[in-house]
Amino acid sequence: MTIDLANATPDTFRPYVGQRFLVDSAAGPVALTLDNVKTFDTSMIRDSVVEVGDVTIPPRRAFALTFEGPVAPVLSSAQVVMTHPDLGEMALFVSPFRKDRDCMLYEAVFN
C-alpha cells in the first residue's frame, strides 16, 4: 500500500505510532520510530479545498509527525525517502529539532 500524502491526515499515521520507518540516507539505512502525531487544532492552514490541475485536495488542519532516531548519523533537514511495511514508500521533508542523550528527534510537518 502507498499512501496519498496530499490527502493524509493525523488519523492516517496514528495507528503506526511506535513503529519503525526506514530512511534511505547517504550514511546508509537509518531506522526512525514514529513517536507522536501532533495536531495544530487552531491552525487555519488549508482550511479550504485546494485544486491543482484536475486534482481536488480536501481541507485539513496542519499536523506533524515526530520521529525518534539514533544519535548518529544525524540526518540533515531534507526530503528523504522513508519506507514502512504497511504504508509503503513516501518522500517527506524531515528536520532534526532536538538531540537527547540517547536519541535524535525529527519532525515532518504537513500543512
Helices and strands as residue ranges (DSSP letters): G 5-7, H 10-13, G 14-16, E 20-25, E 28-39, E 50-52, E 55-57, E 63-69, E 78-84, E 88-99, E 104-110
